[in-house]
Amino acid sequence: MIRKLKIKFVLIIMLLLTIVLTTLLAALFMYQKNQIYVNSVNAMKEAMAIQTTDVHSSLLIELFGLYSRSSRYPYFNTFVLEVDQVNNTITAIGYEEELDDEKKEYLLSLVRSVPAVNNAEGILPTQNLRYYVNTTSRGMKIAFLDKEYEDASLRDMLKNSLWIISLSLLGFLVISLIMTKIATAPVEKSWKQQKQLVADMSHELKTPLTVISANADIVLANRDSTVSEQEKWLNYIKQETERMTKLINEMLYLAKHDDGRAEEEMLPFDLSEAAESCTLPFESVCFENGVQFYTEIQPDIGIVGSPSAIKQVMMILLDNAVKYAGENGFVRFLLHADGDRVTLSVNNTGERIPPELIPHIFERFYRVDESRARDKGGYGLGLSIAKSIVDRHGGRITVKSDEETGNTFTCTFKRHRNT
């Protein structure tokens, strides 16, 4: 799917660029063509206006010496015929030698092909000549221009335009491939995460479903047993059902926030009070688990956010800290503010997290120790949920692990001061 998406993306970019580039070059080509046409007409008008003595005889090189070039339009070959309809004669202006019959007949054919209308202009395709007519009291003057330079210029422009289009499209293709790779990287990452998510979900649901199915078969196979005799099997079913419910609720929570469907009211609240309410229940939990619990909460620290969501972050971090503090371990909860920065940290003296695993610690379904996590009922979603909440609050969550201080999760937020 990603490959097809990339191909479509490249094709769309190339199509749009081709249209834009072709349109620009076509407009430029038409503009240049019109400029050449205007210069051609002006060259004929100038040739018609100059006197015979102004013609440079050294430039009378083609069409048996009739062509001339002006200094203003040096690239256009022109010649002028003057038709005297009173005396029925044709004079080649600037040509002093006598024309033979063949040349006269050729010039007569040109004159017959041109309409005797003032300011008439056009092209004689057979001779590849452009003409311009100016009527006089005795007849008319006709300026002719060889279109070879005009045609050659347009051919060169067309060839250059094709080269520009080809090279530009090749460059744009390379750029579009790079852009496509950059643009689709988040989509590709999301697609891989989705595939991984489905695989992980299937794996996580498989175990409780197997346990439920197996225990349900035992219950059904012993229908004559009393409820108290089947209590063990029913408790297994209940426990696994609760685990599945927890997993599904956590996934629904993440899904809602991923696509923006979850609405959270952001308002100023006392983070210190929220921290007190979250840490209080863990005093008994730590006591039951043989873990020492220490809290240091600076009073009157305010932030803007969702109180319930921030409490969920603290509960997740505290729950993980207690679970993995180890026998006779220690858990520390610290909350303090320094200027406009609020720092919340949860530290435990559990087994150190290997440095190479820290970058993956907030990934969904990721567990540092698979066997220990399963024994403690975790799915590897808690830290992912915590990071999602902190990110939505404009904060930052990090983890540090070393032999001396243990594992420390730190959240930073922007402080809100009551005015």
Phi, psi and omega per residue, in radians:
M1 nan -0.770 -3.140
I2 -1.101 -0.676 3.140
R3 -1.116 -0.759 3.098
K4 -1.118 -0.671 3.112
L5 -1.092 -0.737 3.121
K6 -1.115 -0.747 3.138
I7 -1.081 -0.779 3.125
K8 -1.096 -0.728 -3.135
F9 -1.069 -0.804 3.136
V10 -1.126 -0.763 -3.124
L11 -1.088 -0.721 3.136
I12 -1.130 -0.791 3.126
I13 -1.070 -0.811 -3.118
M14 -1.133 -0.663 3.125
L15 -1.124 -0.807 -3.138
L16 -1.114 -0.769 3.129
L17 -1.136 -0.664 3.105
T18 -1.097 -0.779 3.131
I19 -1.089 -0.814 -3.116
V20 -1.121 -0.826 -3.094
L21 -1.142 -0.755 3.129
T22 -1.111 -0.708 3.121
T23 -1.100 -0.778 3.136
L24 -1.113 -0.802 -3.127
L25 -1.196 -0.620 3.089
A26 -1.127 -0.723 3.100
A27 -1.111 -0.743 3.115
L28 -1.132 -0.712 3.123
F29 -1.080 -0.795 -3.140
M30 -1.139 -0.653 3.115
Y31 -1.123 -0.814 3.128
Q32 -1.133 -0.674 3.102
K33 -1.074 -0.744 3.126
N34 -1.152 -0.672 3.112
Q35 -1.112 -0.716 3.117
I36 -1.127 -0.705 3.110
Y37 -1.086 -0.796 3.129
V38 -1.069 -0.752 3.118
N39 -1.133 -0.621 3.115
S40 -1.117 -0.816 3.130
V41 -1.109 -0.759 3.128
N42 -1.111 -0.650 3.107
A43 -1.110 -0.681 3.108
M44 -1.190 -0.708 3.118
K45 -1.112 -0.717 3.137
E46 -1.164 -0.723 3.108
A47 -1.084 -0.595 3.133
M48 -1.256 -0.512 -3.043
A49 -1.507 -0.452 -3.060
I50 -1.254 2.713 3.118
Q51 -1.479 2.843 -3.112
T52 -1.024 -0.629 -3.092
T53 -1.257 -0.248 -3.122
D54 -1.474 -0.146 -3.090
V55 -1.377 2.301 3.120
H56 -1.426 1.864 -3.065
S57 -1.070 -0.470 -3.123
S58 -1.211 -0.279 -3.141
L59 -1.704 0.044 3.098
L60 -1.413 1.482 -2.900
I61 -1.980 -0.475 -3.051
E62 -2.173 3.018 -3.115
L63 0.866 1.017 -3.102
F64 0.751 0.760 2.978
G65 1.479 0.164 -3.111
L66 -1.490 -0.472 -3.060
Y67 -1.195 2.513 3.031
S68 -2.487 2.842 3.108
R69 -2.299 2.433 3.086
S70 -1.602 2.808 3.119
S71 -1.204 -0.462 -3.127
R72 -1.362 -0.609 3.128
Y73 -2.199 1.276 -2.993
P74 -1.243 -0.210 -3.066
Y75 -1.707 -0.007 -3.084
F76 -1.926 2.141 3.064
N77 -1.491 2.112 -3.118
T78 -2.293 2.751 2.937
F79 -2.623 2.724 -3.032
V80 -2.189 2.345 3.032
L81 -1.966 2.367 3.081
E82 -1.925 2.134 -3.092
V83 -1.807 2.044 3.084
D84 -1.775 1.742 -3.073
Q85 -1.317 -0.291 3.095
V86 -1.265 -0.874 -3.129
N87 -1.621 -0.044 3.130
N88 1.011 0.896 3.126
T89 -2.257 2.759 3.078
I90 -2.231 2.210 -3.122
T91 -2.049 2.309 3.043
A92 -1.566 1.856 -3.067
I93 -1.144 2.281 3.122
G94 1.560 -0.040 3.139
Y95 -1.999 2.000 -2.994
E96 -1.654 -0.302 -3.085
E97 -1.414 2.794 3.110
E98 -1.311 2.305 3.104
L99 -1.489 2.410 3.088
D100 -1.351 3.035 -3.039
D101 -1.094 -0.664 -3.125
E102 -1.109 -0.748 -3.141
K103 -1.204 -0.686 3.100
K104 -1.079 -0.723 -3.141
E105 -1.120 -0.657 3.103
Y106 -1.113 -0.793 3.135
L107 -1.141 -0.648 3.096
L108 -1.094 -0.672 3.121
S109 -1.132 -0.610 3.095
L110 -1.166 -0.768 -3.127
V111 -1.110 -0.716 3.125
R112 -1.129 -0.455 -3.104
S113 -1.423 -0.175 -3.054
V114 -1.811 2.291 3.098
P115 -1.207 2.410 -3.122
A116 -1.455 1.080 -3.112
V117 -2.181 2.331 -3.106
N118 -1.076 2.389 3.142
N119 1.123 0.269 3.071
A120 -1.225 2.495 3.113
E121 -2.538 2.718 -3.124
G122 3.063 -2.842 -3.065
I123 -2.283 2.438 2.974
L124 -1.800 1.699 -3.010
P125 -1.032 -0.683 -3.075
T126 -1.077 -0.783 -3.130
Q127 -1.543 -0.120 -3.081
N128 0.963 0.810 -3.141
L129 -2.090 2.517 2.979
R130 -1.791 2.509 -3.105
Y131 -2.264 2.762 3.059
Y132 -2.499 2.275 -3.023
V133 -1.926 2.391 3.047
N134 -2.340 1.945 -3.095
T135 -1.316 2.575 3.095
T136 -2.175 3.079 -3.134
S137 -1.171 -0.440 -3.111
R138 -1.815 -0.185 -3.112
G139 2.959 -2.038 3.121
M140 -2.812 2.755 2.972
K141 -1.899 2.406 3.141
I142 -2.206 2.118 3.060
A143 -1.724 2.312 3.114
F144 -2.008 2.560 3.140
L145 -2.357 2.271 3.092
D146 -1.240 2.158 -3.080
K147 -1.440 0.057 -3.058
E148 -1.059 -0.787 3.126
Y149 -1.131 -0.730 3.112
E150 -1.045 -0.826 -3.135
D151 -1.157 -0.717 -3.140
A152 -1.129 -0.675 3.128
S153 -1.118 -0.748 -3.140
L154 -1.178 -0.649 3.097
R155 -1.115 -0.753 3.115
D156 -1.107 -0.735 3.119
M157 -1.086 -0.756 3.137
L158 -1.121 -0.751 3.132
K159 -1.117 -0.761 3.121
N160 -1.129 -0.661 3.120
S161 -1.105 -0.719 3.118
L162 -1.134 -0.691 3.087
W163 -1.118 -0.763 3.140
I164 -1.083 -0.774 3.122
I165 -1.074 -0.799 -3.096
S166 -1.102 -0.858 -3.129
L167 -1.168 -0.675 3.135
S168 -1.135 -0.761 -3.139
L169 -1.143 -0.623 3.088
L170 -1.118 -0.770 3.093
G171 -1.135 -0.726 3.121
F172 -1.138 -0.566 3.119
L173 -1.107 -0.778 3.115
V174 -1.100 -0.780 -3.138
I175 -1.117 -0.744 -3.119
S176 -1.151 -0.589 3.086
L177 -1.134 -0.721 3.107
I178 -1.161 -0.779 3.124
M179 -1.074 -0.715 3.139
T180 -1.092 -0.740 3.134
K181 -1.090 -0.724 3.134
I182 -1.214 -0.773 -3.062
A183 -1.189 -0.629 -3.090
T184 -1.586 -0.052 -3.134
A185 -1.013 -0.809 3.103
P186 -1.105 -0.652 3.132
V187 -1.150 -0.759 3.133
E188 -1.108 -0.714 3.104
K189 -1.112 -0.760 3.129
S190 -1.106 -0.683 3.135
W191 -1.137 -0.745 3.104
K192 -1.130 -0.700 3.105
Q193 -1.123 -0.667 3.128
Q194 -1.132 -0.771 3.102
K195 -1.082 -0.745 3.116
Q196 -1.130 -0.655 -3.140
L197 -1.095 -0.781 3.124
V198 -1.088 -0.747 3.128
A199 -1.115 -0.753 -3.138
D200 -1.164 -0.728 3.121
M201 -1.062 -0.787 3.124
S202 -1.054 -0.721 -3.139
H203 -1.154 -0.749 -3.094
E204 -1.223 -0.616 -3.119
L205 -1.381 -0.384 -3.074
K206 -1.109 -0.772 -3.093
T207 -1.108 -0.933 3.137
P208 -1.101 -0.622 3.115
L209 -1.134 -0.659 3.105
T210 -1.132 -0.763 3.128
V211 -1.106 -0.786 -3.139
I212 -1.078 -0.786 -3.121
S213 -1.106 -0.777 -3.112
A214 -1.115 -0.770 -3.119
N215 -1.256 -0.573 3.059
A216 -1.126 -0.661 3.095
D217 -1.111 -0.679 3.131
I218 -1.135 -0.767 3.135
V219 -1.076 -0.780 -3.124
L220 -1.183 -0.550 -3.139
A221 -1.299 -0.321 3.136
N222 -2.073 0.999 -3.074
R223 -1.164 -0.437 -3.110
D224 -1.408 -0.179 -3.132
S225 -1.280 2.741 3.101
T226 -1.393 2.914 3.133
V227 -1.092 -0.691 -3.136
S228 -1.128 -0.584 3.109
E229 -1.253 -0.499 -3.137
Q230 -1.651 0.066 -3.047
E231 -1.013 -0.704 -3.119
K232 -1.047 -0.800 -3.113
W233 -1.204 -0.665 3.111
L234 -1.163 -0.620 3.095
N235 -1.145 -0.675 3.074
Y236 -1.050 -0.790 3.127
I237 -1.071 -0.756 -3.134
K238 -1.114 -0.761 -3.133
Q239 -1.090 -0.776 -3.134
E240 -1.209 -0.592 3.079
T241 -1.125 -0.724 3.109
E242 -1.129 -0.668 3.100
R243 -1.107 -0.749 3.123
M244 -1.133 -0.713 3.121
T245 -1.079 -0.743 3.115
K246 -1.096 -0.758 3.131
L247 -1.074 -0.825 -3.111
I248 -1.120 -0.711 3.123
N249 -1.116 -0.700 3.116
E250 -1.154 -0.707 3.125
M251 -1.171 -0.696 3.095
L252 -1.104 -0.675 3.118
Y253 -1.068 -0.834 3.140
L254 -1.147 -0.697 -3.130
A255 -1.101 -0.727 -3.136
K256 -1.100 -0.699 -3.113
H257 -1.397 -0.432 3.089
D258 -1.138 -0.737 -3.097
D259 -1.741 0.167 3.038
G260 1.342 0.273 -3.129
R261 -1.388 -0.400 -3.118
A262 -1.387 2.273 3.133
E263 -1.886 2.121 3.130
E264 -2.097 2.286 3.122
E265 -1.447 2.063 3.134
M266 -1.617 2.080 -3.128
L267 -2.565 2.746 3.121
P268 -1.168 2.388 3.070
F269 -2.637 2.867 -3.102
D270 -1.493 1.844 -3.128
L271 -1.178 -0.533 -3.135
S272 -1.113 -0.757 3.103
E273 -1.137 -0.712 3.118
A274 -1.086 -0.684 3.127
A275 -1.158 -0.694 3.104
E276 -1.059 -0.763 -3.106
S277 -1.202 -0.493 -3.135
C278 -1.416 -0.651 -3.067
T279 -1.355 -0.476 -3.079
L280 -0.989 -0.841 -3.135
P281 -1.115 -0.414 -3.067
F282 -1.406 -0.164 3.072
E283 -1.117 -0.774 3.114
S284 -1.249 -0.625 3.124
V285 -1.102 -0.768 3.124
C286 -1.133 -0.690 3.132
F287 -1.074 -0.780 -3.139
E288 -1.129 -0.526 -3.114
N289 -1.639 0.088 3.128
G290 1.179 0.564 -3.110
V291 -1.985 2.324 3.080
Q292 -1.353 2.440 -3.056
F293 -2.186 2.234 -3.107
Y294 -2.286 2.311 3.119
T295 -2.206 2.526 3.039
E296 -2.452 1.792 -3.036
I297 -2.065 2.014 3.079
Q298 -1.289 2.292 -3.084
P299 -1.307 2.809 2.996
D300 1.026 0.779 3.031
I301 -1.791 2.095 -3.117
G302 -1.961 2.539 3.006
I303 -2.423 2.968 3.071
V304 -1.859 2.206 -3.137
G305 2.994 -2.867 3.107
S306 -1.694 1.983 -3.113
P307 -0.985 -0.749 -3.106
S308 -1.141 -0.677 -3.130
A309 -1.195 -0.746 3.125
I310 -1.150 -0.642 3.065
K311 -1.096 -0.656 3.120
Q312 -1.091 -0.684 3.096
V313 -1.060 -0.829 -3.125
M314 -1.113 -0.675 3.139
M315 -1.150 -0.700 3.129
I316 -1.111 -0.822 -3.103
L317 -1.159 -0.703 3.118
L318 -1.182 -0.723 -3.140
D319 -1.076 -0.779 3.104
N320 -1.120 -0.712 -3.110
A321 -1.096 -0.758 -3.136
V322 -1.177 -0.742 -3.103
K323 -1.060 -0.683 -3.004
Y324 -1.918 0.297 3.125
A325 -1.227 -0.409 -3.128
G326 1.481 2.948 -3.123
E327 -1.129 2.297 -3.097
N328 1.015 0.588 -3.101
G329 -1.409 -3.058 -3.064
F330 -2.424 2.357 3.083
V331 -2.141 2.282 3.117
R332 -2.113 2.327 3.068
F333 -2.083 2.068 -3.089
L334 -2.149 2.381 3.062
L335 -2.420 2.078 3.112
H336 -2.626 2.867 -3.128
A337 -2.176 2.505 3.095
D338 -2.345 1.763 -3.063
G339 1.194 -2.163 3.128
D340 -1.662 0.179 -3.097
R341 -1.947 2.312 3.099
V342 -1.927 2.284 -3.139
T343 -2.111 2.206 3.088
L344 -2.106 2.143 -3.120
S345 -2.313 2.508 3.079
V346 -2.200 2.127 -3.077
N347 -2.117 2.470 3.028
N348 -2.405 2.743 -3.065
T349 -1.689 0.491 -3.119
G350 -1.280 -3.005 -3.125
E351 -1.086 2.389 -3.080
R352 -1.142 2.455 3.087
I353 -1.461 2.182 3.134
P354 -1.005 2.427 -3.090
P355 -0.978 -0.631 -3.096
E356 -1.244 -0.269 -3.129
L357 -1.676 -0.262 -3.092
I358 -1.025 -0.706 3.136
P359 -1.074 -0.336 -3.094
H360 -1.775 0.026 -2.950
I361 -1.107 -0.472 -3.108
F362 -1.721 0.134 3.100
E363 -1.338 2.614 -3.108
R364 -1.202 2.398 3.129
F365 1.154 0.243 3.131
Y366 -1.553 2.330 3.100
R367 -2.263 2.336 3.076
V368 -1.156 -0.716 3.138
D369 -2.255 1.827 -3.071
E370 -1.039 -0.808 -3.045
S371 -1.169 -0.756 -3.129
R372 -1.183 -0.654 -3.128
A373 -1.138 -0.718 3.133
R374 -1.157 -0.698 3.130
D375 -1.069 -0.544 -3.091
K376 -1.680 0.114 3.029
G377 1.387 0.315 -3.102
G378 -1.607 2.677 3.100
Y379 -1.971 -0.065 -3.103
G380 1.401 0.383 -3.133
L381 -1.857 -0.317 -3.037
G382 -1.025 -0.885 -3.111
L383 -1.183 -0.562 3.072
S384 -1.121 -0.720 3.093
I385 -1.143 -0.746 3.137
A386 -1.052 -0.779 3.140
K387 -1.127 -0.700 3.126
S388 -1.043 -0.745 -3.141
I389 -1.178 -0.809 -3.129
V390 -1.068 -0.738 3.130
D391 -1.077 -0.710 -3.131
R392 -1.168 -0.411 3.123
H393 -1.605 0.179 3.130
G394 1.240 0.319 -3.136
G395 -1.748 -2.911 -3.113
R396 -2.544 2.373 3.114
I397 -2.114 2.320 -3.128
T398 -2.340 2.872 3.102
V399 -2.326 2.438 3.106
K400 -2.302 2.393 -3.099
S401 -2.445 2.224 3.038
D402 -2.646 2.958 -3.044
E403 -1.189 -0.578 -3.044
E404 -1.365 -0.856 -3.039
T405 -1.741 -0.173 -3.123
G406 1.472 -2.547 -3.094
N407 -1.850 2.232 -3.103
T408 -2.240 2.110 3.042
F409 -1.779 2.234 -3.059
T410 -2.185 2.267 3.071
C411 -2.014 2.358 3.082
T412 -2.097 2.414 3.130
F413 -2.331 2.896 3.045
K414 -1.500 2.294 -3.088
R415 -1.353 2.545 3.062
H416 -1.990 2.200 3.132
R417 -1.887 2.319 3.086
N418 -1.261 2.309 3.127
T419 -1.819 nan nan
